Amino acid sequence: MEGLHPSGRTRLDAGFVVDVPPDVALERFTPEGERDWVPGWHPEYPGGRPEEPVPGTVFVTRSASTRTTWVVVEREPDRMRYARVAEGRTAGTVTVVCAPATRTTTDVRVVYDLTALSPEGRRDVADLAADYPAHLEGWRQAIEAAGTAGRAGVGASGRA
């Protein structure tokens, strides 16, 4: 994991093992699959919701202070990669790679490559970098709490 570069760009790379099978784990990282474990995650699809999140799929998420536009740039059996722009704050990519650890557990690697677009964005990137392992631990716990039930447990469709 690299720290925040003076330019405002950083690359964060860490992972965790989650107690769900690999096919379920990857589906948890699709736009619809994140609904199962991310509070307040409600992707909107300007071009209409696709059956499957394929490269070129665009969706938007909103928080109290930020609108983020996401574009699926890669989807493979073991990975999802997104380009994302949090308006006026950050831009970059997020890559999630899921590999079998065992038949029922998955090694998840998450790489953020972000550039700050403003002073607020520099704070966002610095905060994420400072707490990245704990941030991912929260993801692990939430994914395991969601288990294999819900949309992500029924197959490949539905998660972005």
Secondary structure, DSSP 8 states (H G I E B T S, - for coil): -----TTSEEEEEEEEEESS-HHHHHHTTSTTGGGGTSTT---B-TT---SS--TT-EEEEE-SS-EEEEEEEEEETTEEEEEEEETTTEEEEEEEEEEESSSS-EEEEEEEEEEE-SHHHHHHHHHHHHTHHHHHHHHHHHHHHHTT-SGGGG-STT--
